[in-house]
Amino acid sequence: MKKLLMGLAALASASGGAAQTAYVFLAPGFEEIEVVNTVDVLRRADIPVVEVSMDAGKAVKGATGQTIVADVLFTEINPVADDWLIIPGGMPGASNLQADMKLGDMLKAHNAAGGKIASICAGPAVVLGPLGLLRGHNATCYPSLRESLAQSGGIYQNQPVVVDGTLITSQGPGTAIPFALAIVAARRGRLSPTP
């Protein structure tokens, strides 16, 4: 753990250019490990993170009953192409994100502008796939959802984390830290595409 934290400190001190904000979207039923670990790693790497509530208020309850108080409501954000839009998994969290048409429109517009999107667990198959954002891209997701990912035109890779251009996907709670580190590395321009 000490080695990991030292590595994050080195990445943070090596950052250059304008800060890119990472927006993490929280809908009721999100997977807590994926959110907490990702936010923690990004903040340790000195990346600005904004937790966004997709609910009526800022307090959002996760899949196991833990509540996180988001920084802002969805209506209060206006991401630009350099920012990261991060979609966690968890059920019914991913389904709740997928049902939000305004978020879907934002993700499609962000993708069309060359914006950066990262998603983990059920997020790639349940949220990004139906929007057409995986078509022709190498990607991964929670293994039991690989057929859904493939049906949406994604090219399933059985890897913990897959990077394809401005898209980063990951398999689930157990890969949350490598997922976050991939976002940090991509932000610093240090990660090659997978596979």
Secondary structure, DSSP 8 states (H G I E B T S, - for coil): -HHHHHHHHHHHHT--SS---EEEEE-TT--HHHHHHHHHHHHHTT--EEEEE-SSSSEEE-TTS-EEE-SEEGGG----TTSEEEE---TTHHHHHHT-HHHHHHHHHHHHTT-EEEEETTIIIIIIGGGTTTTT-EE---GGGHHHHHHTT-EE--SSEEEETTEEEE-SGGGHHHHHHHHHHHHTT------
